[in-house]
Amino acid sequence: MIPSRVIDPAARLQLESAVIEAERATSGEIVVNVVRACDEYGSAGWRLGVLLAALAFLGLAELHARRPLPGLEGHLISVLFLAEVLALALGHALARLDGVRRLFVSHALLEHRVAERARRAFAERGLARTAGRSGILLFVALFERRAVVLADEGIHRVLGPDESWDDVVASIVAGLRDGRAVDGLLAAVRRCGEILARRLPAAAREVNELPDPVVLED
């Protein structure tokens, strides 16, 4: 999935308006960052290729053992080698499809890459530089189908012990799973606004410190 296709210009305006509306009632600063993927996950192609190569080798060897293939006497090793090469190439080709590649990447690696990229985005988007340390990042990785909410220390200080961003993340992930990414993000932005308005109400003269438009990385 490509962010600029999932979130078209009209949807970007919707999300920007939701961010502006949410920030009217709080001194918090909300940034939405959507990326296509947090890594290339090149190992997936090798894993699939090796699996297909092993299956090709076992299949041809078993077939030849049961019924020797005519014309292969003296050439079996060459045929097996060619089958291995083709299987590896096919594995890499199939792994270019998101759905296939995702099957050959561990959940632990997906979680690690998303968390790592979200932390980098937090710094790159200037969320740690607000006056009240009140920036909050809604980070979404489409390939991984995961979301991370990172809030600066000024927000953590005022949150109650039983408050978390779990329902915000759940809204985004549910939207990704159901093919309603924009709806999930809109619900997440509004929920963030509710929490921030309660804990960090807007000052008399509020200054918008961070840009409101959604950041899309294809």
Residue, then its C-alpha position, 0 to 999 in steps of 0.5 A: m500500500i502506498p500512503s499517497r494512494v491510501i490517503d488521497p488529497a481529499a482525505r488529507l484535508q479531512l485529517e488536517s482539519a481534524v488535527i486543527e480542530a483537536e488542537r483548538a482545545t489543547s496546548g498539545e501538538i499532534v503530528v500524523n506520519v504515515v509511511r509505506a514500510c519501515d524496512e525493505y525486509g530483503s531477507a523475506g525473499w531469501r527465505l521464500g527462495v530457499l524454501l522453494a529451492a528445497l521443495a524443488f530439490l526434494g520433488l525432483a529427487e523423489l520423482h527421479a528416484r521413483r521413475p528415472l527421468p529419461g534423458l537426465e542420466g549424467h545431467l541430473i546435477s545440472v537440472l537440480f542446480l537450474a531448478e534451485v536457481l529458478a526457485l530462488a529467483l521465483g522466491h525473490a519475485l513473489a516476495r515483492l508482493d506485500g502479502v507474501r513478504r509479510l508472511f516471511v517476516s517475523h512479528a518481532l522484527l516488524e515490531h522492532r522496525v516500526a518502533e525504531r522508525a517511529r522514534r526516528a520520525f519523532a525526532e525528525r518532525g521536531l516533536a521534542r522541540t515544543a515549548g511545553r514538551s507537548g508533542i504527540l506523534l501518530f505514526v502509521a506503517l502500512f506494510e507492517r499494519r502497525a501504529v505507534v503513538l509517541a507522546d513527549e514528556g510534558i504529556h506523560r507528566v499529566l496523564g493519569p495512571d490508568e490512561s494510555w494510548d491503547d484505544v488510539v492505536a486500536s482505532i488505527v489498526a482496525g482501520l488498516r485491517d478493515g480497509r478504512a485507514v482514513d476513518g481509523l486515523l480520524a477516530a484516532v486524532r479525535r480521541c487524542g484531542e479529547i485526552l489532551a484537551r482534558r489534561l492539557p487545555a489550550a492556553a489563552r494565546e495558543v501558538n501552533e508550533l508544528p505543521d498540521p498537514v499529514v506527513l506521507e512517505d511513499 
